[in-house]
Structures are given as C-alpha cells and as structure tokens.
Amino acid sequence: MSGQSLWSAGEILDSIDHKEEKIDVMWEASGVSIDTRSLEEGDLFFALSGENVDGHDFLREAMDKGACAAVISGKREVHSALPLICVENVTTALQQLGVAARIRMSGKVVAVTGSVGKTSTKDMLKLVLGEVGCAVVSQGNLNNHLGLPLSLARIPPETDYVVLELGMNHPGEISQLTSIARPHVAVITAIEAVHIQYFESLDEVAKAKAEIFGGVEPNGSAVINFDSSHFDQLFQSAKQSGVTNVFSFGESTNADIQLLSVNLLSDHSIAQVSIRDQNFT
C-alpha cells in the first residue's frame, strides 16, 4: 500500500516490544509487508523466518523496493541501511501490531469462520457493507496467525467495517485469532469434514470453530447455520461464551433468517428470504 501514512514510527515503536532505546523515527509507513515480492514503496517490512525462507535474506531487496523500515530478530547479525527495529520474535511483533491496529479502530469488525464458504461469505459481506460505509476485508486467504494480524495492521483506523476470515486446522488456533480480532459479529458458515486430520470427530471441529465466540465484544452477536447438525452445540457455546445475541440462518422455518428459494443464473442470483416474518427478494 503506497500513499498516505498508515503508521508513524512512534506508533509502531509504542505497539511492539523492541530492544533499542534509540531508533531512527524520521519515517512513516504507508503499508505493511511480509513478502518482498509484493512489497510496495513505503511499506514496513517484517523479516519473518520460516522453515524454507528467511526474511532477513531479503532486506536488501526490501530496501531497493522502497521499504521505509524493517522489523528484524535481535538474534541476527544484520547490516542494512534501512531503519531497523530489533525484536525478540518477529512473528510476535507482527501480532502485537495487529492488536494495536484493532485497538485504534473505531469501526465494526465481523469475523467469519467455517469449514466451507468463508471467503465467499467475506466477499459478499464486503459488497453489502460497502453500500453503507467504508468496508475492508482481509485479502486472499490471510486467515492464520500471520495473515490475520497482517490484515489488521494494513487497515486504516477510520474504516467503518472490517471483515476478517479466520482459518484453522488445530484446536486453539481460532482462540488465538479471535483474541486479536475481537469481533462485534462472529459468523460460522458450516461444519464439514474439511481439514480434519488433527481432529477425532466433527464434534471436535465444531468445538474448535466455536472458539471464535470467546473473542466477541460485549453486546456482540453470533450468526450460526440452523441447518447444521451441530447447531445446538454451537448455540450453547456462544451463550456460554457470553455472546448476547445469537441469530440463525437456514432453510428451516425455525431459522431467524430463512431462505425460501434461490435461483442461480449465469450472471446473477435471485433469492427469496424471510427475516422476522418479512419477505425480501
């Protein structure tokens, strides 16, 4: 993201735990990047270290492409003309900046998880919410412990609506993500036999997905698929987590939002829906 300032150096240094007492603060970040292939001029570069790639090897490329500064591991011997912020753990620093981004937001946050339909739901929500305000969604599949804080760190604080996708394949992952996202609305699309290699049953998958309710803001809402065989389990989890408002959707007449019919055509779709005894097309 290039253009106007997204973060001042001071805001970044106040947000993450760093080692030096004296750091060059004569710069601003217009974006945040973890990949030099997509890095844009003005981005703050986080030099993440993975199993196969070490971001510290790309500091020269980051500088050549116009990065404003880089967050690096203090355990590494690094020489770069870029302003450097040394931290104990670069991944933790990225998550801390994501937390700071969430704290400074004034808009509403919607978090979406589920075995299938996350991205479609996220994109449809952007279309709807974009009609009533400035709506931003997480890009692509940035839905894990790196992608979620990166998405948050890239969002201007004055954004009206933020839609985030939360993914997982192990128990406890959604809990970490929702604690960062702190959504006003949590949506679970469906519970299906997808990415279940680390779970003993679909009940365990539903339990892991329900971790999303633990981060819902006070007076927030949950939206759950009434037609799911795990609806009761998810409903109880939401209530036990203190979610004030729980809404259901589905084809059942008992759903709060009932799908009456849908006609999928080549260039558009027509749906009839009943919401609180009112029909909409």
N, C-alpha and C positions, 0 to 999 in steps of 0.2 A: 504494500500500500504506500504510494507516494503522495505527497501533497502536504496538507496542514498537519500540525503537531498532534500526535496522539498521546504521547507521554513526554514529560520533561525529564531530564536526567535526574533531577531531585526527586521526582515522584517515583521513579524506578528504584533509586537507591533507598528510599524510605520503605519500599514494598518488599524488598528481598534482603535476606541476610548475606552480607558481604564482608570481606576481610579487611580491605584497606580503609584507613581513616581519611586519606586524601586521594580523591579521584577527580579527574577532569569532568566538570559538569557543564562545559560550554557546548552542549549539543542537545538535540531533541530527537525523538523517534517518531516517525510518521507511520510506522508499521512494526510488526514483529515477525521474525522468521526463524525456522529451524532447518532450512534446506537452502543452500546457496543456489540450487538450480532455479528456484522460484523467487529468490530474494530480490527485492526492489530497492532502489536508491532511498536512503533514509531509514531503512529497517534496522531494528535492534536484532542482532544475531545471537541465538543461543547455541553454543557449541556442544550439542548433546553427543554422548558416547554410547554407541550400540554394540551389538555383537560383531557386526561386519564393517561398520563405518564409524569413524571418529570425527566429530565436527571440528576438532582442533586442527585437523589436517587441511581445513578449508578456510582458515582465517584470511589467507592472502586473497583467495577468490572473493570472499565476503567484502574485503576492503576494496578490491578492484571494482566490484559491482555497486559500491556506494553505501555500504553499511555505515551507520552512524557510530556504532559501538558493538562490543561483543561481551557476552557473559561466558566466562570460562571456569574450568576447575582450578582451584588454587593448588592442586597437587601436581599440576603440569608445568613444565618449563616452557614458557611461551614468549616469543618475541614478535611483536606486531606494532605497527604504527597506529592501529585503532585504539581508541579508549577502551580499556579492559576492566571488567568488573569480575573480580575473583570471588568464587563462592565454594562452599564445601561440596555441594552437589548441584549440577546444572539443572537436572530434572526437577529437583525440589524448588529451585529458584524460579523456574517457569511456572510451577504450580502456585507459588507464592504470588507471582504477578497476576495470575488468573484470579486468585482470591481477591487481590486488591482491585482488579477490574470489576469484579462482581460487587464489591462493597461500594464503589463510587457510582454505580449505575442507579439511575432514577426510574428506569422503565420496568416493565413486567417481563418475567422470564418463564418460558414454557420449556419443559424438558420432556423428551419423548424416548421411550424405550420399548422393547418388544422383540420377539423372535423374528418377525417379518413386518414390513410396512413402515419401518422407522423413517427412512429417507423420503418416501412418498408423502407421509403424513407431515413431516417437517416442511417439505416444499409447498404443500397445499396450505399449511398454516401461514407461510410467508405471503402467499397470494392474498389470503383473507385479511390478515393483519395489516398488510401493506396498503389496504384500502382505507384504513382509519389512522395510520401513523407511519413512522419510520420503522420498518421491520428488517431485522438482520438475522440470518440463520448461519449455523456452522457449515463450513464448506465441505463438500465431499463426504468422506467417512471419518472426519476428525472427531471421533467419539470415544477415545480412550484416555488414559492417564496423561498423555501428551497432547492429543488433539483437542480435548475439552478446554484445558487452561489456555492453550494457544488461541482457540476461537474466542474465548472471553477477553484475552489480552488485546485482541485486534479490534474490539468493538468500542466505538466512541461512547462516552458516558451519557450523552444526551439521547441515545437511541430509545425509542418508545417501547419496542417489543423485540425480544431476543428469543429465538427458538433453537434449542440445543438438542443434539442427538447423543444418547448415552448407550454405549455398547458394552458387552462383557462376554467372557467365556469362563470365568471363575467366580465362585462365591466371594463376596466382599468388594468386588470391583465397582459395582453400582453405588455402594455405600460411600466409597471414596469420592466418586464423581458427583453425587448429589450433594455432598457436604460442601463442595466447591461451587456448584451451580446454584444451590438454594432456590429452587424454582417456586414460582407462585402457583403454577399449574403443572402437575405431573400426569403424563399420558402413558398408558401401557396398551399397545396395539393388539398384541396376541401372544399366546404361549404355545409354541410349536417345537417339534423335535429338530431344532437347528442349533448347532454348536453345543451339543450336549455331552461331548466326550468327557467332560470333567464333572458331570452330574449323574447321580444314580437314578434319577427319575424326573418326569416333567414337573412333579410337585416341588422338587428341589430347584428346578429352573424358575418356577413361579415365585418361590421364596426369594431367590436371588434378584429377580426383577422387582419384587416388592420393596427391595431396599431403597428404591427411589423415593418412597413416601417419607423416609426418615429425614430427608432434607427439605421437605416442603415448608415454606414460610408460614407463620401464623395466619390463620384465616384463609389459607390457601385451598386449592382444590385438587382432586384426583379424578381422572377420566378413565374408565375401565370398560372393557368389552363384555357386555352382559351375556353374549352367546358363548363365551369361553367356559369350558368345563371347570376352570379354575377361578371363576368369578367370585364365589363365596370366599375362597381363600384370600384373594386379592382385596376384596372389600373389607374383610376383617383386619388384614394387615394395615390398610390405610387408616382405619378407625383406631387401631392400637397405636399407630404412629402419631395420632393426634390430628390427622387431617380433618378439617371442619366440614368441608363439602365434598361429597363423593357423587359423581354423575356416571351414569351408564349409557352405553350406546349399543345398538344391535338390531336384529330383525325381530326380536321378541316384543310382544305387546307390553311387556313389563319394563322394557328399557326406557330410561328417561328421554333418550333421543332415538326414535325408531325409524329405521329405513323401511319405507313402504314399497318402493320399487326403484330400479335403476336400469337405464338403457345406455349401454356403452357403444358409442358410434366412432367412426374413424377419426373425426376431428373434434368431437366434444362428447360430453356425457350429460344425461338428464336424470336427476334423482328426485324422488318424492320422499319427504321426511316429515315426521311428526315430532314436534317439540312442545311439550306441555300442552297437549291437546290442540295445537295449531299446526295445520299442514302447510308445508312450503315446497315449492318446486325450484 
